[in-house]
Amino acid sequence: MPQASDAQRARMIERFGSVGDAGPIDFLEGRGYELTGAWEWIAPRPDFTVDEVECIEFLVDEWDYGYVAAIREVQP
């Protein structure tokens, strides 16, 4: 059952035009995030932007996605 706040939903509508999951997913994947088969995210780096956190929290609250499960290690 959706649990996102009205403020979260309004922010997603403002940014992506709907409360669907496609906009936030496309945004995160465009930033280098990978979605696992367990519906968790692998982050491309350890420092998250506010926009990334908002999208992840919305997907968790509204769509039952998981949080960041791992941060991809960058090879030197």
C-alpha positions in Angstrom: 0.0 0.0 0.0 1.4 3.4 -0.9 2.8 5.4 2.0 4.5 8.4 0.4 3.5 11.7 1.9 1.5 14.3 0.0 4.6 16.4 -0.2 6.7 13.6 -1.7 4.0 12.9 -4.3 3.7 16.6 -5.1 7.5 16.8 -5.6 7.5 13.8 -8.0 4.6 15.4 -10.0 6.5 18.6 -10.2 9.7 16.9 -11.3 8.4 14.0 -13.5 4.7 14.8 -14.2 3.3 11.8 -12.3 3.7 9.7 -9.2 4.7 6.6 -11.2 8.0 5.0 -10.7 9.4 5.5 -14.3 10.5 9.1 -13.7 12.5 8.5 -10.6 14.0 5.3 -11.9 15.1 6.9 -15.2 16.6 9.8 -13.2 18.6 7.5 -10.9 19.7 5.2 -13.7 20.8 8.3 -15.6 23.0 9.2 -12.6 24.6 5.8 -12.7 22.5 3.9 -10.1 21.7 0.2 -10.9 18.5 -1.5 -9.7 19.1 -5.1 -8.5 16.7 -8.0 -8.9 15.9 -7.6 -5.2 14.6 -4.1 -5.9 17.5 -2.4 -4.2 19.9 0.1 -5.6 23.6 0.0 -6.2 25.0 3.6 -5.9 27.7 4.8 -8.3 29.5 6.7 -5.4 29.1 7.3 -1.7 28.0 10.9 -1.8 24.3 11.3 -2.7 22.6 14.5 -3.9 19.4 15.7 -2.4 17.5 14.9 -5.6 18.8 11.3 -5.6 17.8 10.8 -2.0 14.3 12.3 -2.7 13.8 9.8 -5.5 15.0 6.8 -3.5 12.9 7.7 -0.5 9.8 8.2 -2.8 10.4 4.8 -4.4 10.8 3.2 -1.0 7.7 4.9 0.5 5.3 4.7 -2.5 6.5 1.6 -4.4 8.2 -0.5 -1.7 11.6 -0.4 -3.4 14.7 -1.1 -1.2 17.3 1.5 -0.2 20.9 1.6 -1.4 22.2 -1.9 -0.9 25.8 -1.2 -2.0 28.1 1.4 -3.3 30.0 0.4 -6.4 33.7 0.3 -5.7 35.7 2.4 -8.2 38.9 0.9 -9.4 41.9 3.3 -9.3 
